[in-house]
Amino acid sequence: MKYTLKEAPSAYVIAVSYDADDTTKAREKVLKSYQKDVKVAGFRPGHAPMHLVEQQVNPEYLEIAIKEQIITDQLRKMIEEKKDIQWIGNPHSIDRKDGEITYTLDIYPEVKVLNDDRKKITMKAITPSVTDEQRDEVWTNFTKQYADYQDADTVTASTVDTIQLSYQDKDGNELHTKRDFVGKEDIEKDAKLGELLIGKKKGEVVEVKYTKKDIPTDWEYKKDDATPATLVATVSDIKQQVIPTFDREKIVSLFGEEAKPQNEQELIDMIAESVKVENYNNALMEQTEAAIDELKKKSLEVAVPQTIVDQETSERLKSMQQRFGGEENFKKYLEQMSQDQQQDMMTSIQTAAKESLEKFMILQRYVQLLELDVDWKKQLDAEHKIYEKLTGEKVWTPELG
């Protein structure tokens, strides 16, 4: 048995040539492994003659197993002889022919340094900040989490309303129903909602001719190609949102005695500070991402082997399954998609996995070239060290309560 190696990006293409003697040896090994399990009348398990064992095996399966055995024998020999190569994964892209087998085996990738353009990479100093609009938005969203919702009689611009929608054709037949929730932000976004609902009582019905100019955007019919003639909206529930007072007692009940804010204003300031941290980190990540993209284009190069891409893709699929509540729910979701849609989704996941791995490997190599001591287990440590190296400024450290 002989083999040749042809270098490929982060892999080798191996061509294995074998003769009748190699085939005979491989056949003996395969049949020996089958002998333990094949049952032949008149013989104890593991003691049946080889020619009788072979008669029990599908010839097509046997031929495949023989070629797999040839690959296994050659692989062991090659790994022993090529100890200087860091092999990873299992053979793939296998082409089996009589007398020759070719396959690809990946190696651990090396990030190649193409030139010194990386030395031109710069970063701008970041000033921690939060806008008044962000401050107001995050506070509004925070208070909603702890709001009480009390029954109300009439829809207003500030109530939270449950609306039952019925789409009907010209003969009054129901095409589709759905439930919608309407709040202050929805009415501010679409004035048609306010025109139709404000002042209506619980149980009151609003009937509208279905035309684009009369229907709120969120209530447009999207179920199928049918065109409704009428939309019937029933106000099934009305709630008034009551925001609590965030005094010290309330703060302690939510966050415990160790919470620093003593009153509502201090709590607002603490939450705004957390937004400032998020803004700062986002700006830092954006600059790091831009630096990596620049390095990929001009200075550093890496070919991520298929083995590692497949591993990352598998992890992402497991994560998706968890988000769907388990493997069965994920399967049901996939069953709703066409084969083309499933393939597009898989291609998208694989592409994202590959790009993510490329960026991480380039980031690691860049850190080495900058001679930085990074704790990879510590979140954003690499980004912080790069920022300090390139700007000459210390990373901002916030004080949160």
Secondary structure, DSSP 8 states (H G I E B T S, - for coil): -EEEEEEETTEEEEEEE--HHHHHHHHHHHHHHHHTT---TTS-TT-S-HHHHHHTS-HHHHHHHHHHHHHHHHHHHHHHH-TTS-EEEEEEEEEEETTEEEEEEEE----EE--SGGGG-----------HHHHHHHHHHHHHHT-EEEE-SB--TTEEEEEEEEEE-TTS-EEEEEEEEE-HHHHHH-HHHHHHHTT-BTT-EEEEE--TTTS-GGG---SSS---SEEEEEEEEEEEEE-----HHHHHHHH-TT----SHHHHHHHHHHHHHHHHHHHHHHHHHHHHHHHHHHHTEE----HHHHHHHHHHHHHHHHHHTTSHHHHHHHHHTS-HHHHHHHHHHHHHHHHHHHHHHHHHHHHHHHTT----TTSTTHHHHHHHHHHH----------
